[in-house]
Amino acid sequence: MKRIALALTCIAVTLVATACTETVTPTNTPTATASPAAPAATTPPDPLAAARTNYAKNCEPCHGPEGVGGLVKVENKQIKVASLKSDHAIKHTDDQLAKTITNGEEAMPAFKDKLSQSEIADLVKFVRKQFQGK
C-alpha cells in the first residue's frame, strides 16, 4: 500500500511539475496590435501616356519637346513649323486640330495611316493640356 501511495505521489508530482513548465500565456495581458497599414502611395495612371508617346514619336521631331515649332529641316528642306502654343493653334477647335493631324496641312504630313482616330483625339487632348494649358 505504501508503494502504491508512493507511486501515486510520484505521478502527481510529475504531472504538477510538467504543468508548471509549460508556457502559459496570460489572458488578461493586452497584446500588441499593429497599427493599420498606411495605404501605399500610388501614382494615378497617366490617361495621356499613349498620346505622350505618340507625340514624342510623330510630332516632336518637328514641333519640338516644348511644342514651339520653328524652322526645321525635313527631307533636306527647311520648313517653318507652327507653334502649338500660338494663338492661331489655340483658336482652332478640337475638330480642326484633329483634321489637321489626320489629313496634314501644307508641309505637315497626314497621320491618318499611322494613327487611329482615337489616338488622334488623344493627341489633341495632350496638346491642349501640355502646351495650351487647357
Secondary structure by P-SEA (a helix, b strand, c coil): caaaaaaaaaaaaaaaaaaaacbbbbcccccccccccccccccccccaaaaaaaaaccccccccccccccccccccbbbbbbbccccccccccaaaaaaaaaccccccccccccccaaaaaaaaaaaacccccc
